[in-house]
Structure formats: structure tokens, C-alpha cells
Amino acid sequence: MDPGGDRYLELWNLVFDQFMRGAGTGKDYPLLGELDKKAIDTGAGLERLAFVMQDKPNMYEIDEVFPVIDAAMQMSGKRYGLGAAGPEAGAAYDDDVRMRVVADHVRSSLMLIGDGVRPGNDGRGYVLRRLIRRAVRSMRLLGVDEPAMPTLLTASKDAMKASYPELETNWKTISEVAYAEEDAFRRTLSAGTTILDVAVASAKDSTGAPVISGKSAFLLHDTYGFPIDLTLEMAAEQGVSVDEEGSHPHGRAEGTRPRRRALEEDWSYRRARLPRDRKGDGRGFDLPRLHPGLRACPCSGDPRGRTAGTGG
């Protein structure tokens, strides 16, 4: 069955919700007791259904995602799809991956900001910050140095607003938050580049093979928000390697930092359960409103069991 490989792609699954779970990560959490009302939760993502219905090879090419890739192509001058053969396609494959990252992260950022999340150093805010910064960095790797979010976020909003009209209503606030975060990260890149240049010069002046210390790499990441993979790339361009492994102990030593906990903590047990008198007709989401051409899905009529589910 090729478990863990990519020969098969799951489109649908069922989760049998039975227990209320407590705090913890992975499979390390207590069971707090049985749910008052058990449920069968269908895990059929809208994007997965959409790319089947639209006869696309993946979710990145559906009508609510691909416009961002198209905008990235226009800005970068790159062509999407030339890396379809896989890693052996070399740079074309890398460009395809970066454009997919951009499409996914820009749309996710749009929806998070629309839901009231703001960039920060802990919790959901840090997740949002990482999404925006990775999208900006991916555009940089595609050769785009100018601000990208005004074009990309607008493309995503225009693709999503038919399903989520509140994005248009709240666009002024959403765009201001995203653009400000991109501007801040662009300044971070400028500051980090200066610090990196000093580290590169120091490494070249040392005896033996030029290597940037793990401590310096972690300082760039933790203090200046400079992604480690960007440090690796820019150092390699100047013929210098990075003690990537040596930077990890510094990261573990800082494990109590809120931003690290934001990526590790499982918050699902804190989700509020719906009132007991909540009624459902078993039809679940109004799919025709969310996406033309999809009929109502016989999903879990009573979503209270979602608190305990771990499926997608």
C-alpha cells in the first residue's frame, strides 16, 4: 500500500469521535472521558473535493488557489509546471515548489487575518508571522525583491471573496496588517544580511574551511528572525558553510520561549464545545455557497465531537 509514500493520495476519511482529550502533543495526552454525544466526523477537505470536481492534478491548481501562482509567475517571470517531472527537473522543480508555498501561505495568511489573528511572537500570531515571512522569502528565491504581498494578497482575495464576502468588506484592515508585516520582515532581511556579512567575513578569516558557527546562525534566526535556510543559501553563495547542527542545542536551550511553544503546543483540547441545544440536519456545510458545483455533504450534523477528533 506504500504507507508514507506518495503513490496514493487520501481524499476522504472518517473519524469516530468518542472521547474528550486533554492537553498534550502527538499521542501523548490524557483522555478526559467520553463525549456526551459521539459522532462520525467526515474528513473531506474542500480543496481535495474541488480538485477532483475540477479535474486538476492537485489542490494548488483549483480556481481558488491558482490565481496566486499566476500572480507569482507574472511577478517573477518564472513558469509554473516545468518541474512536473520531480526533483530531477532541478531548478524548475524548486520554482514550482516555491510557487506552491506562496499560494498556500498567502491564502492561509489572508484567512487568518480575516478571522482576527494578528502577527505576533506567540500562539496563532507567530504561526501567521511565519506564514507571511515564508511567502515573502519564497518570492525572494524566485527573484522578486520588491514588495510582493500587495499583488499576491489581492489575487487571493479576489479568488476567495465569492465564498467569503467578508474578505472584501474587511479588506482595508486585512491588507494593512499583511503589508505592514511584509515591510517589517523586509527590514529584518536587510538587518540580518548585514549581520550575516559580518559572520561570513569572520568565517573566511578563520583557519581551515570557512564555517559560520551554530551560535551565530541561531542568533540570526532567534534575534533577527532570519530563517536558517536563508542563512544557508546566502552563505553558500559566498562559499561559506554553516554549522547547522551546532545551532540546534541553542534552540533547545531556548525551548521555553513563547514562540517555540506556539509551534509545539496542542490547543485542540481548549476548543469550546457547542451548546447542548444546537440542532443539526445532518447536511453539514452549505457547499454550494462555499464552492459552485459541490452539493451538500452529509457530514457530521452535530459538530460537538470535533473537539476530540484528530482527523482532517
C-alpha positions in Angstrom: 0.0 0.0 0.0 3.0 2.3 0.0 2.4 3.8 3.5 4.4 7.0 3.9 4.9 7.3 0.1 3.2 9.5 -2.4 1.7 6.8 -4.7 -1.7 7.3 -3.2 -3.5 10.5 -2.1 -6.2 10.4 0.5 -9.3 12.3 -0.5 -11.7 11.2 2.3 -11.6 9.7 5.7 -13.8 9.2 8.7 -13.0 9.9 12.3 -15.1 8.2 15.0 -15.3 10.8 17.8 -15.7 9.1 21.2 -13.5 10.8 23.8 -12.7 14.3 25.1 -8.9 14.6 25.0 -6.7 16.7 27.3 -3.6 18.7 26.8 -0.6 17.2 25.1 1.2 16.8 21.8 1.2 13.9 19.3 -0.3 10.9 21.0 0.9 12.0 24.5 -2.3 13.3 26.1 -4.9 12.0 28.6 -8.5 11.1 27.8 -10.8 13.1 30.0 -13.9 11.0 29.5 -16.4 10.1 26.8 -18.2 12.7 24.9 -21.8 13.4 25.8 -22.7 12.8 22.2 -20.5 10.8 19.9 -20.2 11.4 16.2 -18.7 10.3 13.0 -16.7 13.1 11.5 -16.1 13.1 7.8 -12.7 14.4 6.8 -13.1 15.5 3.2 -11.3 18.8 2.6 -13.0 21.3 0.3 -9.8 21.7 -1.7 -9.5 17.9 -2.2 -13.1 17.7 -3.4 -12.6 20.7 -5.6 -9.5 19.4 -7.5 -11.4 16.1 -8.2 -14.5 18.0 -9.4 -12.4 20.4 -11.5 -10.2 17.6 -12.9 -7.0 19.2 -11.6 -3.9 17.2 -10.6 -3.6 18.8 -7.2 -5.2 21.4 -4.9 -2.8 24.2 -6.0 -4.4 24.4 -9.4 -8.0 24.8 -8.4 -9.8 28.1 -9.1 -9.4 29.5 -5.6 -5.7 28.9 -5.3 -4.1 29.0 -8.8 -4.6 32.8 -9.3 -1.9 33.4 -6.6 0.5 31.2 -8.6 -0.4 33.1 -11.7 0.4 36.3 -10.0 3.7 34.9 -8.7 4.5 33.9 -12.3 3.8 37.4 -13.6 6.0 39.0 -10.9 8.9 36.6 -11.2 8.9 35.8 -14.9 9.0 32.1 -14.0 6.8 29.4 -15.5 4.9 27.1 -13.2 4.6 23.4 -14.2 8.1 23.0 -15.8 9.1 20.9 -12.7 6.4 18.3 -13.1 8.9 15.6 -13.6 10.0 16.0 -10.0 13.3 16.8 -8.3 15.2 15.6 -11.3 13.9 18.7 -13.1 16.3 20.7 -11.0 15.7 24.4 -10.7 12.3 24.2 -12.4 11.1 21.8 -9.7 12.3 24.2 -7.0 10.5 27.0 -8.6 7.3 25.0 -8.7 7.6 24.2 -5.0 8.2 27.8 -4.1 5.1 29.0 -6.1 3.0 26.4 -4.3 4.4 27.6 -1.0 3.5 31.1 -1.9 -0.1 30.2 -3.0 -0.7 28.2 0.2 0.8 30.6 2.7 -0.7 33.8 1.1 -4.2 32.3 1.2 -3.7 31.0 4.7 -2.5 34.4 5.9 -5.5 36.1 4.2 -7.9 33.9 6.0 -6.2 34.1 9.4 -6.0 37.9 9.3 -9.7 37.9 8.2 -10.5 35.8 11.3 -8.9 38.4 13.6 -5.4 36.9 14.0 -2.5 39.4 14.1 1.2 38.7 13.6 3.0 38.2 16.9 5.6 36.2 18.8 3.4 33.6 20.3 0.3 31.4 19.7 -1.6 31.9 16.4 0.1 35.2 15.9 3.5 33.5 15.5 2.1 31.0 13.1 0.7 33.8 11.0 4.1 35.6 11.1 5.9 32.5 9.9 3.4 32.1 7.0 3.9 35.6 5.8 7.6 35.5 6.1 8.0 32.2 4.3 5.8 33.5 1.5 8.0 36.7 1.2 11.2 34.6 1.4 9.9 32.2 -1.3 9.2 35.2 -3.6 12.8 36.4 -3.0 14.1 32.9 -4.0 12.0 33.4 -7.2 13.9 36.6 -7.9 11.4 39.1 -6.7 12.9 41.8 -4.4 10.1 44.3 -4.4 7.1 44.0 -2.0 5.0 41.0 -3.1 2.0 40.9 -0.8 0.1 43.8 -2.4 -0.1 41.8 -5.6 -0.4 38.3 -4.1 -2.8 39.0 -1.3 -5.1 40.9 -3.7 -5.1 38.0 -6.1 -6.0 35.6 -3.3 -8.8 37.9 -2.0 -10.3 38.2 -5.5 -10.3 34.4 -5.8 -11.8 33.8 -2.4 -14.3 36.6 -1.9 -17.2 34.9 -3.7 -17.0 32.2 -1.0 -16.1 34.6 1.8 -17.5 38.1 1.0 -16.3 39.4 4.4 -12.8 39.4 2.9 -13.9 42.3 0.6 -15.7 44.0 3.5 -12.7 43.9 5.8 -10.1 44.3 3.0 -8.6 47.6 4.3 -7.7 46.1 7.7 -6.6 42.8 6.2 -4.3 44.4 3.7 -2.8 46.9 6.1 -1.9 44.1 8.6 -0.3 41.9 5.9 1.6 44.8 4.2 3.0 46.0 7.5 4.3 42.5 8.4 6.0 42.2 5.0 7.6 45.6 5.3 8.9 44.7 8.8 10.3 41.4 7.5 12.0 43.2 4.6 13.7 45.4 7.1 14.6 42.3 9.1 16.2 40.8 6.0 18.2 44.0 5.5 19.4 43.9 9.1 20.1 40.2 9.0 22.0 40.5 5.8 24.4 42.9 7.5 24.9 40.6 10.4 25.4 37.7 8.1 28.0 39.5 6.1 30.0 40.1 9.3 29.7 36.4 10.2 30.8 35.4 6.6 33.8 37.7 6.8 34.8 36.3 10.2 34.5 32.7 8.9 36.7 33.5 5.9 39.3 35.0 8.2 39.5 31.9 10.4 41.9 29.0 9.7 40.6 25.9 7.9 37.3 25.6 6.0 35.1 28.8 6.4 32.2 27.9 8.6 29.6 30.2 10.3 29.2 29.0 13.9 25.9 27.4 15.1 25.6 30.1 17.7 25.8 32.9 15.0 23.2 31.0 12.9 20.8 30.7 15.9 21.4 34.4 16.8 20.3 35.4 13.3 17.2 33.2 13.5 16.1 33.9 17.1 17.0 37.6 17.4 16.6 38.9 13.9 14.0 36.5 12.6 16.4 35.4 9.8 15.4 31.9 8.6 18.1 29.3 8.9 17.6 28.1 5.3 18.1 31.7 4.1 21.3 31.8 6.1 22.4 28.5 4.5 21.6 29.8 1.0 23.3 33.2 1.3 26.4 31.8 3.0 26.7 29.1 0.3 26.6 31.9 -2.4 29.8 33.2 -0.8 31.5 29.9 -0.4 30.9 29.5 3.3 29.1 26.6 5.1 27.1 26.8 8.3 27.3 24.7 11.4 23.5 23.9 11.1 23.7 21.0 13.6 25.5 23.2 16.0 22.7 25.7 16.1 20.1 23.2 17.4 21.4 23.0 21.0 20.9 26.7 21.3 17.4 26.3 20.0 16.6 23.6 22.6 18.1 25.8 25.4 15.5 28.4 24.5 12.7 25.9 24.5 10.6 27.9 27.0 10.2 30.9 24.7 6.6 31.6 23.8 7.2 31.4 20.1 8.7 27.9 20.4 5.7 26.8 22.4 3.4 28.2 19.8 4.7 25.6 17.3 4.7 22.7 19.7 1.6 23.1 21.9 -1.6 21.3 21.0 -4.5 23.7 21.6 -7.3 21.4 20.4 -8.4 20.4 23.9 -9.3 24.0 24.7 -11.8 24.4 21.9 -15.2 25.3 23.2 -18.0 22.7 22.7 -21.2 23.9 21.2 -24.4 24.3 23.4 -26.4 21.1 24.0 -29.4 22.5 22.2 -27.5 23.1 19.0 -29.5 21.4 16.2 -28.2 19.9 13.0 -29.9 18.4 10.0 -27.0 16.2 9.1 -26.2 18.2 6.0 -23.1 19.9 7.4 -21.7 22.7 5.4 -23.5 24.7 2.7 -21.1 23.6 0.0 -22.9 25.3 -2.9 -22.3 28.6 -1.2 -18.7 27.8 -0.5 -17.9 26.3 -3.9 -20.2 26.2 -7.0 -20.8 22.7 -8.3 -20.5 20.9 -5.0 -23.7 19.6 -3.4 -24.4 19.5 0.3 -22.2 17.0 2.1 -23.7 14.5 4.6 -21.1 15.5 7.2 -21.5 15.3 11.0 -24.7 17.0 11.9 -23.6 17.7 15.4 -20.0 19.0 15.4 -19.5 18.8 19.2 -17.4 15.7 18.8 -14.9 17.7 16.7 -13.2 18.6 20.0 -11.9 15.1 20.3 -11.2 14.3 16.6 -7.7 14.3 15.2 -8.6 13.7 11.6 -8.5 16.2 8.7 
